[in-house]
Amino acid sequence: MRSLIIFWLLLLGVWVPALSHAGTQDGRCDLQIITSYPESFYRPFLEFFSRDHPRICVTNKNTIALMRHVREGRRPIADVIWASSPVAFAALDAEGLLDHRPDLALDRSRFNGLAVDAENGAYFGFALSQIGLMWKPDGERTGPDADIRVLAQDRYRNRIGMTSPARSGTTHLFVETVLQNAGWENGWALLSRLGGNLATVTARSFGVREGIVRNRFELGIGIDFLAKAANGDQSNIAFAPLNNSAIFPASVGITRAGADNMRAADFIRFLRSDAGQNLLLRPAIARIPIDRKLWKQVGFEYEPGASIHFDAALAARRLPIVNVLFDEMITYRYLELADIRTGIERLSGHLESADDPQLRKLIAEAHGKVEAVPVASFMSDAEELISQLQEGEPAELSADAQGTLRNSWSHDFSSRYSRARELVARGEARLAELSRGRAK
């Protein structure tokens, strides 16, 4: 009977640290955790914590699915949320789904001025992360330039891998960092240029590291711990934070449903204790602790004001809009986008493109078609758009499954890209005309 219960728990996505800690034969859990972390990450923490607190269960889902699980009150009902993306916590807190425990918050002075905890006590940092570039060193003394503007250059065509932000909370952090740092219009132009250089869009975040290990592409955009953790392949993957990168607290919070569960607060204290912080130093985990005493051991330094500002509340409000726009602009069309950008690059490389006003105009129009989105900056967090997109989960739906709004954006991008192809073709015809004239 016991083995049958464990089988069904595993089938439902619930993991128990060890059979000796599995709880009563009815499968009851004293603390239910939902997390976006893989088992290789969370198992050491739960094994340690369950020595004093048996019957701990965990459900693993990606960040977007995790948010939906909590928002819809799906079973198993979570007491604790444990994830890397501050945007997920900000979004769930805005919906009143997190308990506020200011008594657990720590002063920023303990972290050299870094904002590790939410001011209202809705969630608490236990580790620090940065988004950056990963690659296989192969004996190189220095890695590639970890600058989004450099990576968006045409010479990186078909050399980069990343995940869709609709499938990865950490990739959404990257996309929002670009949009907040460069501005809405310029940010999407940068993302379009980067999208034209993608070799693939992976299904999950760990697929970026795996793609580099298997030589599917040279460079990957992702979060530091995916590159640094010594996983089963034991491959040496280098990492450098992107220029103008924010420092994100990986966090843990208590749901409203878990507000009366004392073990939830115990788990948060454990993650931030000496024992929990030292577990972060294990090669298989490789995270930056929040404990300043341990920073030197992981080569991390921080000076107040060194990190760019990141507005998690803004990112949370417009998460559905940004994710759908990215998928429609890049995820579903990155091969077409690369082809169009190759054509634009070919036209721009000729001397005639600088001298002929007609050709310059065609090139500029083609750029505009693939670099703009059908949502103005002032509408980027409009509630009337968000409410339509929250009816379904972008990662689980087809391009037309969210009704007229997503449909209209899909058709808009199809029209833009089709028009860009026409402009490239007209540019090539104009270039041929200029070449014939020069030959006469």
C-alpha positions, 0 to 999 in steps of 0.5 A, a space after each residue: 500500500 505504501 509503495 502504491 501511495 508513493 507511486 501516485 505522489 510521484 505521478 502527480 509531481 509530488 516528491 518526498 525527500 526519502 521514504 523514511 520521511 514520507 509521512 503517514 501512510 495516507 501520504 499527508 504532507 506537513 509542508 507543501 512546497 512548489 518550486 521552479 528548481 530542478 530536483 538536483 538543486 532542491 534535494 540537498 536542502 530538503 534532505 537537510 531540512 527534513 531531518 527536523 521536519 519530516 513529511 515535506 513534499 514538493 511540486 516542480 513546475 516552470 515559473 509560468 506554470 507555477 504562477 498559474 498553479 497558485 493563482 488557480 488554487 490547484 492541488 496540491 495546495 502550496 504553502 511555500 513558493 520557491 523560485 528564481 524570478 522576483 517577477 513571479 513573486 511580485 505578480 502573485 503578491 499584487 493578486 493578494 496570494 502571498 502572506 506578508 511576514 515583515 518580521 522575517 525581513 532583514 535590513 538591506 545593510 546586511 547585504 551591502 545595500 542590495 534589496 534582497 527582501 520585499 519591503 512588505 514582507 511578501 517574499 525573501 531572498 536566499 541567493 543572488 543571481 545574474 543573467 549573462 552569457 555562457 559558452 564553452 571556453 575551449 582554452 580561450 583566455 577571454 570570452 566573448 563580449 557579454 553586451 546585448 548590443 554586441 550580441 545583436 550584431 550580424 556576425 553572431 547569426 545562428 550562434 546563440 541559444 536562449 529560451 522563450 520567456 513564456 517558458 522561463 521566468 529567468 529568460 523573462 528577467 532578461 527580456 524585461 531588463 533589456 526593455 527597461 534599460 533600453 526603453 520599450 521601442 529601442 528594447 524591442 529593436 534590440 531583441 529583434 536583432 538578437 532574435 535574428 541571431 538565434 540558432 534555436 529557442 529551447 523548451 526549458 532554461 537548462 536546454 541552453 546549457 545542454 545545447 552548448 555542451 552538445 555543440 548545437 550553438 556557441 553561446 547561450 543567454 541564461 542565468 548564472 547557476 545553470 552555467 556554473 552548476 556541475 551537473 551530470 555532464 561535468 562540462 566546463 561552461 564559462 559564464 559572464 554577466 551581461 553588461 548593465 545586468 541587474 542582480 536578482 534575489 532568488 526568493 522564497 515566500 509563504 502563500 495565503 494558504 500556508 499563512 498558518 503553517 509554522 513550518 513555512 516560516 521555519 523553511 525560510 529561516 533555514 534557507 537563510 541560516 548558516 547551514 542553508 547558505 553553505 549548501 549554496 556553495 556546493 558545486 552541484 548548486 553553485 549559487 551566490 549566497 546572500 550572506 556577505 561573509 561567503 561572497 569571496 568564496 564565490 568571487 562575488 563583489 557588489 558596491 552600492 549602486 553598481 547594479 541597474 534598477 529593475 522594476 519587478 512590479 512593472 515587469 509583473 504587470 506586463 508579463 503576459 504582454 511581453 511574453 506573447 509579443 516575444 513569442 509572436 515576434 521571435 519564438 515562432 519566427 526566428 528562422 524567418 527573422 534571420 532570413 530577412 535580416 540576412 537580406 537586409 545585411 546583404 543590402 546594407 553591405 553594398 556601397 550603393 546603400 550609402 549613396 542611393 536615397 531610394 535604397 537607404 529608404 527601403 533598408 530603413 523601412 525593412 528594419 522598421 517592419 521587423 523591429 517594432 511591435 503592435 503595442 505602444 509603450 503607454 499600453 505596455 501594461 494596460 489592464 484591458 490587454 492583460 486581462 485578455 491574455 491571462 485567460 490562457 497560458 502562453 506556453 501551453 497554447 497555440 498561437 490563436 488559442 487566446 482569441 482575437 487579441 493574440 490572433 491580431 498580433 500574430 497576423 500583424 507580425 505575419 504582415 510585417 515580416 511579409 512586407 519586410 521580405 517585399 522591401 528586401 526584394 525591392 532593394 535587391 532589384 534597386 541594387 541590380 539596377 544601380 549595378 547595371 547603370 554603373 557597368 554601362 
